[in-house]
């Protein structure tokens, strides 16, 4: 399989931090993904797309789309969240196993729920991070969930470092990979979150991750907006509202360099475009078409 390109409901403003907000429905989102030329989608927040396997399979098939992943947020630093997180991951994996067994569980911290991390996203300091004991709890929870998922369903798990969660900065990503099992948990590199979280060159973390890099999200980061949000101490959702995650090719991410790393190690997975916006922001179909056209200039 060569590299293929998908999108996700968050590019239409529909994701876990906007649950309950009015916005485009699943039919519109899937129709517009297909119109823009994408080959696949992630599930988005549980319940946005059909949770019945036959209905989901039919909805995707009508549009020529494949399912590539399902986002699962879990507050991994809290031991009491591990068991509910396992159940959520298994519920998602059971659905995916019947529709697309090669799709990934995209595990993440339950972002936006810890005030200091949500209010200081993009400018996290070491003092705002996890203690050594909390790191061990966090890593054990990720390994436990990934093990349960693969043993019951055969579905593999990647971890998504995410702004407003406890794994955001380059150092936190490295620590997470050191503490988790390379057999159980891969890395989902999100280029935009990496840059807003303090990284300069996403290609470097792609290179360091090596065989741990199983899944990739292409997201851009507008440097002037990012600088303004840091200057104004804007919380995470305000940064999203200001457009910190711009259309591909209009920000600071060197996508060609990331692709060079992926091609150099014969990466054969998916690249998922995510232009995180809030419901009602911009014109998602137009943005999706421009994002797809940009990727064509890179040979995708």
NORGIZI-V785968 format. One record per residue. RES is the residue in one letter. SS is DSSP state (@ for helix, = for strand, . for the rest). Layout:
((RES/SS) (RES/SS))
This chain:
((X/.) (X/.) (X/.) (X/=) (X/=) (X/=) (X/=) (X/.) (X/@) (X/@) (X/@) (X/@) (X/.) (X/.) (X/.) (X/@) (X/@) (X/@) (X/.) (X/.) (X/.) (X/.) (X/.) (X/.) (X/.) (X/@) (X/@) (X/@) (X/@) (X/@) (X/@) (X/@) (X/@) (X/@) (X/@) (X/@) (X/.) (X/.) (X/.) (X/=) (X/=) (X/=) (X/.) (X/.) (X/.) (X/.) (X/.) (X/.) (X/.) (X/.) (X/.) (X/.) (X/@) (X/@) (X/@) (X/@) (X/@) (X/@) (X/@) (X/@) (X/@) (X/.) (X/.) (X/.) (X/.) (X/=) (X/=) (X/=) (X/=) (X/=) (X/=) (X/=) (X/=) (X/=) (X/.) (X/.) (X/.) (X/.) (X/.) (X/@) (X/@) (X/@) (X/@) (X/@) (X/@) (X/@) (X/@) (X/@) (X/@) (X/@) (X/@) (X/@) (X/@) (X/@) (X/@) (X/@) (X/@) (X/@) (X/@) (X/.) (X/.) (X/.) (X/.) (X/=) (X/=) (X/=) (X/=) (X/=) (X/=) (X/.) (X/.) (X/.) (X/.) (X/.) (X/@) (X/@) (X/@) (X/@) (X/@) (X/.) (X/.) (X/.) (X/.) (X/.) (X/.) (X/@) (X/@) (X/@) (X/.) (X/.) (X/.) (X/@) (X/@) (X/@) (X/@) (X/@) (X/@) (X/@) (X/@) (X/@) (X/@) (X/@) (X/@) (X/@) (X/@) (X/@) (X/@) (X/@) (X/@) (X/@) (X/@) (X/@) (X/@) (X/.) (X/.) (X/.) (X/=) (X/=) (X/=) (X/=) (X/.) (X/.) (X/.) (X/.) (X/.) (X/.) (X/.) (X/.) (X/.) (X/@) (X/@) (X/@) (X/@) (X/@) (X/@) (X/@) (X/@) (X/@) (X/@) (X/.) (X/.) (X/.) (X/.) (X/.) (X/=) (X/=) (X/=) (X/=) (X/=) (X/=) (X/@) (X/@) (X/@) (X/@) (X/@) (X/@) (X/.) (X/.) (X/.) (X/.) (X/.) (X/@) (X/@) (X/@) (X/@) (X/@) (X/@) (X/@) (X/@) (X/@) (X/@) (X/@) (X/=) (X/=) (X/=) (X/=) (X/=) (X/=) (X/.) (X/.) (X/.) (X/.) (X/@) (X/@) (X/@) (X/@) (X/@) (X/@) (X/@) (X/@) (X/@) (X/.) (X/.) (X/.) (X/.) (X/@) (X/@) (X/@) (X/@) (X/@) (X/@) (X/@) (X/.) (X/.) (X/.) (X/.) (X/.) (X/.) (X/.) (X/.) (X/.) (X/.) (X/.) (X/.) (X/@) (X/@) (X/@) (X/@) (X/@) (X/@) (X/@) (X/@) (X/@) (X/@) (X/.) (X/.) (X/.) (X/.) (X/.) (X/=) (X/=) (X/=) (X/=) (X/.) (X/.) (X/.) (X/.) (X/.) (X/.) (X/.) (X/.) (X/.) (X/.) (X/@) (X/@) (X/@) (X/@) (X/@) (X/@) (X/@) (X/@) (X/@) (X/@) (X/@) (X/@) (X/@) (X/@) (X/.) (X/.) (X/.))
